């Protein structure tokens, strides 16, 4: 062995030096690459992670539970939590679509552009995206490949001076529209409306002349009464026709009817998914029927719910014991 080392020590030294150099170069590259990633992603100040459907299960033809999975883990790793904290929620349902958006911008979208850096363009820069995604819901199935609408492109095609800053849903005359709010170069606000069924921009002047009634007494019963507070205290989030469970809700849910009658739906909710109610929002009976699943067999989720006097048929405050009693006193019209 000594003679071998004596004869080949120069070659061995060269190999060792090469290994040290290679390791050092690799570590150096990794450090440099890490720095480059942090620098690149630090430019995005407004971010909501893009997601795709992981699992889904239907409770009935118009009610489906869906879990989602992040499709951009690198952004999730490097974009700061501050960039995600103030992003406006946009997650809606229509009669046959799940509607969401994904957004990654280098500025904050705002009507008055008071927060710096402001998003003041309708042409996206490198790495930016702002996309509406429509998932078509068919009979007991969901098309996993969404229809995509580029928000900036839509606005720019209507007027090159318009800058989008917010998305919402407007319903009128039995139809649903995506409302894209914009401001112009003089910071005046307006809206563009996209027909969800056709994904086409519609004549906004005609729509704005109609009466937009996003909420009626029938589809607002859960927060015009204190049912909303009761659900929240049980760990049930019910907002804009979507239901999800908090940690408290998961803990309380083992004996609920939904766990026993719809175990696949329940598993999705238990693992952080959401239940989407796609029926007519004014169908109180159907909504109440689904809400009743979030209590034990033989119980009524409306038991103890208080209806303020201004929302009752007789102008008196009522604490009810059942949904039937709730319907008796809750003022749907007028």
N, C-alpha and C positions, 0 to 999 in steps of 0.2 A: 504493500500500500504506500510506504514511504517513497519507494522508488517511483511509483506511478505519479504521486503528487509532485515529486521533484522534477519529473520529466514534463508534466502537464500543468504545472501551477499557473503558468501564464494564461493558458486556455481557460482553466477554471475561474481565474480571476476575471477574465473577460466576460464569462457567462454570468458570474455573480453581479458584476457591474451592470450588465445588460438587464438582468432581472430587477435590480434596484431602480435603474432608469425607467424601465417599463412600468413598474408599480408607481413610481413617483409621477410619471406622465399621466397614468390612469387616474390617480387621485387628483392631480392638478386639473385634468379635464373635467372630472366630476364636480369639483368645486366651481370651476368656471361655468359649467353648464347649469349648475344650481343657481349661481348668481344671475345668469342670463334669464332663466325662467322667472325668478323673483322680480327682476327688473321689468320683464315683458308684462307679466300679469298684474303688477302694481299699477299699471296705467288704467285698469278697468275699475271704475269706482261705483258702478251700478250693475248688479249681477243677480240673476236668478238662474239656478242650474237647469240645464236642459234635461228632460227625463223621457223615458219611454215606459210603456206598459210592461210590468213584470208578470203579474197574475191578474185574472179577473174571474168573477163568479156572479151569475145573475140570481137575484132574489125573486124577481118576476120580470116580465117583458120590459118594464119601464124603470126597474131599479137594479143597479149593478154595483158591486164592490170591486174596486180596482186598487192594486198596489203599483207603485212606480219605482223605477231605478234610475239613478243618475248616469248619464251617458258622457259626462265630461269630468272624470275624477281629477284630472290635472288642474283644471280651473278651480275645482273645489278645494284642492290642496293649497294653491298659491294665492288665490284671491282672498283678501282679508274679510273677516266677518263683518266689518263695518260696511263694506260694499253690498252686503246682503241684507243688512238690518232694516233699511228703510225702503226696500223695494215694495211697491204697491202690489197687493195680491190681485191676480186676475185668473180666476178659475171658475168657470160657469158651465151650465148645462142648458141645452135646448131640448126639444122633443126627441131629437135623434142625433145629437152631437155632444161629445165632451169637448169643452173649449178651454184651452190653456195657452200660455205664451212662454217663450224663453227669451231672455234678454241679457246682453253683455255690452255695456256702453262705457265710453271714456268720459262721459259727462252725466250730470243729473238732469233727467227730464222734468221740466217744471214750466207752468204757464208763464210765470214772470221771470224765469231764469235768474233767480236771486241766489241760488246756491252754486258756488264755484267748485270745480269747473262745471259750467252749464252745458247741457246737450242742446246745441243751437243749430243743428244741421238736419237735413233730410237725406244726406248721402253718408253711408256708413264708412268708417275707416277700417283699416286692417284689424282683423280679429273681432270686430263688433258684430253683433246680430241682435235683431228684435223681430221675432217671428211669432205669429199666431198659428196655433196648431189645432186643427179640427179632426177629432176622432169620430168617424161615422159608426153609430150604433145601429146594428141591424137586429133582426129577430134572434135573440139569444147569442149574438156574436158581436165583437168589436173589430173593426179594421185596424190592425196594429200600425199600419202605415198612414200617418196623418196627412190631411190636406194642409199645405203650408201657405201662409200669406205674409209677405215681407212688408212690415208696417211702414218703413221709410219709403219704399217704392210706391206703395199705394198713395201716400200723402203727396209725394213729389209729382206724381202723374196728374193729380188734381190741380195742384198749384206749386210751382217751384219755390215759392216763398213760405210755404206752410211747414211747420216743424211739429211732429207729434210729441205729446207728453203724457198721455194717459189712455187706457183702454177700459171700457165698461160694456154692459149689455143693456139695450133698450128694447122693450116689448110694446107693441101697439098693434091693434086690430088682429090679434092672434098670430103675429109673426115676431121673430126675434132678429135683432140687428146688433152687430158689433159697432159700438160707437168709438171712433178714434178722435179724441180731443186734440186740437192743435192750437198753436199760436203763430202769428205771422211776424214779419220783421218789425212791426210796430207794437208787438206783444198783445195784439188783440186776439181773443179766443174764439174758436168755432168748433164745429164737429163734422166729421165725414162718417157716413153710415154704410156698412157692408152687410148685404143680405146674407145671412148664414147659409141659407139653402143653396144659393147660386154662387156665393163668394164674389159677387159683383158690387161695385159702388152704386148706390141708388141716389136718386134726386133728393138731396138733403133739404132743399127749400120746401118741397112738398111734405116731407116727413116732419120737419120742424113746425109746420103749420098745424099738424095734428096734435092731439092731446096725448102726451106720453105719460102713462100711468104705470111706472115700474112696479109699484106695490099697491095691492088692494087689501081690504080688510080680510078677505078670505085667505090670501097667501102670506099674511103677516100675523096670523093669530098667535103664533108662538112667541112673538116678542111684544105684541100689544097687550097680551096678558103677561103673567109672570112665569109662564111655562118655560120660557127661555132660561130664566134664572134657575128654575128647578132642574132642568136638564143639565145645566152647567154644574150645579152642585153635585150631581150624580156622576160627573166626569164625561158628559156627552156634549160635544160641540156640534151644534146644528146651525148652519149658516149658508144662505143662498142655495138651499136644496142639496147640501152635502152634510153628511154625518161622519164624525170621526170620534175616537175615544182618547181621553187623556190617560195617564198612568192610573189615576183614581178610577176612571171608567173601566179600564181593563181589570182592575182588582175587584170591582163590583159586579162584573159582567158574567161571572161563571154560572149564575143561576137564572140569568135572563133568558127569555124565550128564544131570542135570536141564536144563542149558543146551542140550543137543543134542536131547533127546527131547521136552521140553516148553518150547519157547521163550517162549510167552505167559506161562506160570506163572513162568518164570525172570525175565522182564522185570519182572513185578510185584514179585518178591522183590528184584531188583536195585535197584528204585526205592523201596524202603522198605516194601513190603507184607509180608503174613504168609501163611503156608500153614497152613490149619486142617485137622486130622485128625479127622474126625467118626465114624470107625468105632469099634467096641467097643474101649475102651482096653485090655482084656485080650487083644486079638488081637495077640500079639507078632509073628507072622509078617508081618502086614500093615504094622505100624509099621516093622519092620526093612526090609521091601521098599521103603518110601518113603525111609527113611534112606540106603539104599544108593545112591539117586540123587545124594547129596551127596558123591560121590567119583568118581574117574575109572573109565572102563570097564576091567574086569578086576581092579580093586581091591576089597577088602572092608572096609567101614567098621568092622568089628569086629576087624580085624587089630591086635593089640597091646593090646586091651582087657583089663583086669584085673578078675577077680571075687574079692572078699574071701572068705575061708574060710567065714564065717558064712552066705554066700548060695550055697554050692555043694552039690551033691548028695553029695559025699564028704567035706565038711568041710575040704578043702584049698584053698589059694589057687591060682587058675589064671590064666595069661595066654594068651588064645586067639588064633587066627589067622583065624577065620572065624565067621560066624553059626551055621553048623552045629555047630561046636565049642562056641560059646557056649551053644547050647540043650542040648548034652550035659551041661554042668557046672552051668548055672544052675538053682538050686532054685526052681521056680515055686510049689510048695505046701509047707506044713509049716514 
